[in-house]
Amino acid sequence: MLKIMSATKPISRLSVVTESGNDKEQRMYRDIYDAIMDHRLPARTKLTEQSLSQIYDMARHGVRKVLGQLAHDGLVDLEPNRGAFIASPGEKEAQDMFELRQSLEQLALEKALQHASPEAIRPLRQMVERERLAYEQGDRPLWIRLSADFHIELARLSGNDLLVDMLRRLVSRTTLLISSQEVPATRPCSFDEHLRVVEALEKKDKKTALSEMAQHLHQCACRTPKNAGKGFDLKAALKPRKIQK
């Protein structure tokens, strides 16, 4: 059976934090990312430099570096004279993001079909299997992260780095919205839908691939709930959640 690798990185971690940051910076990024995806940090939660500095025993410039990267990745909003908050895209922004994402992903998929060799597609099929395993094992943050990663890996097949970079931020921000869905049965980003896209790619069936992706993104947009911030303990929220066996 295929095992889930704990070293799997979220899309956003392909960044200056992982490439040049120290262990504390990487841990802080990972903890905040996972807490957002696990719905332990609600929208509009304020992330104070002082609290994070104490929790991670880090200098404030390191905290600012991580918050800056989270903002770049669309997961945190930095507001002048107010601080850093977990991003909370409004309804209009959410609609705009999914509309733009639909267009960009269709373009990426069309270009990916030009490079859809069996060797290039194999990692996508393996990623879908890791999604399924993460879901079945109850590892929600990893499952959602892999669901997002799937779209970036698919975009990389397009060979267009700018397109990949644009999609990375859109996928991060829309995944933040989708991840707040609390009804497990609805599956925020379905690996079954991803599998149908992969199967169409393997057959080089452009019409089906584009249709499946369009339907998948439509379903993602429909699954997006409205968020509301709640009181919480920041330190407790950033503790890794135990996975049920």
C-alpha positions, -999 to +999 in steps of 0.1 A: +000+000+000+012+035-008+023+054+023+017+091+029+050+109+032+050+133+061+075+155+042+049+164+016+049+202+012+019+224+006+019+246-025+028+277-005+058+262+011+077+263-021+089+297-010+116+317+006+106+303+040+115+268+030+144+276+008+162+299+031+143+300+064+155+284+096+137+255+113+116+277+135+103+297+105+095+266+086+077+251+117+057+283+122+046+284+085+037+248+086+017+251+119-003+281+107-009+266+073-022+234+089-042+252+115-060+272+088-067+241+067-079+222+098-102+250+106-085+257+140-078+293+130-110+309+118-112+337+092-102+372+106-081+357+134-054+382+144-019+369+144+001+391+166+039+393+163+043+393+201+023+361+206+039+343+177+074+354+189+067+339+223+051+307+210+080+299+187+108+317+206+116+337+175+128+372+169+101+395+155+119+399+121+116+361+116+079+363+125+074+391+100+091+371+073+068+342+078+037+364+079+049+381+048+051+348+030+017+337+042+004+370+029+021+365-005+005+330-007-030+345-001-035+330+034-030+361+055-041+397+050-016+424+062-035+456+072-016+488+078-016+499+115-037+469+124-016+438+118-019+403+103-053+385+100-062+351+086-076+360+051-113+362+047-122+369+011-156+384+006-184+369-015-175+391-045-138+383-043-146+346-040-167+347-071-140+366-090-113+342-079-132+311-090-140+328-123-104+336-129-092+302-117-116+285-140-101+303-170-065+298-159-069+261-151-086+255-185-056+271-202-031+252-180-049+219-188-050+226-226-012+232-225-006+202-202-023+180-228+006+188-251+030+173-226+008+145-212+032+116-216+027+085-193+058+095-173+045+131-168+010+119-158+021+092-134+029+115-105-006+130-107-022+096-104+000+089-074-010+122-058-047+114-062-040+081-044-022+100-015-053+123-013-075+093-009-053+077+018-051+110+037-088+113+037-094+077+048-068+081+076-085+113+089-055+136+082-076+166+070-048+192+067-027+168+045-057+158+025-066+194+017-030+203+011-026+174-014-059+184-031-044+219-037-010+205-047-027+185-075-038+216-093-003+231-091+014+199-103-010+198-132-003+234-140+034+227-141+028+203-170+019+234-190+055+245-190+044+281-182+061+293-150+041+325-148+008+306-152+019+283-124+028+313-101-006+330-107-025+297-101-005+291-069-019+322-052-054+316-065-054+280-054-041+289-019-067+315-014-096+295-027-084+264-008-086+286+024-123+292+016-130+256+007-112+242+038-136+259+062-164+235+050-171+214+081-193+187+066-169+158+059-193+140+036-192+168+011-154+165+006-141+200+000-119+190-030-128+155-043-100+131-053-126+113-074-130+144-095-092+147-098-090+111-109-115+116-137-093+145-150-062+123-148-079+095-167-089+119-195-054+132-197-041+096-200-065+091-229-055+125-244-092+132-244-092+170-245-130+175-245-135+152-215-106+166-195-117+202-199-153+193-191-143+173-160-121+202-148-148+228-153-173+207-134-148+200-106-141+237-101-178+245-103-183+220-075-155+235-055-171+270-058-204+255-047-188+239-016-174+273-004-192+283+028-194+316+046-168+320+074-171+337+108-144+343+133-146+328+168-128+332+201-099+309+205-065+303+222-038+310+196-012+288+213-037+259+215-048+263+179-012+260+167-006+227+183-007+198+158-039+178+159-037+141+167-047+120+138-073+093+145-060+058+135 
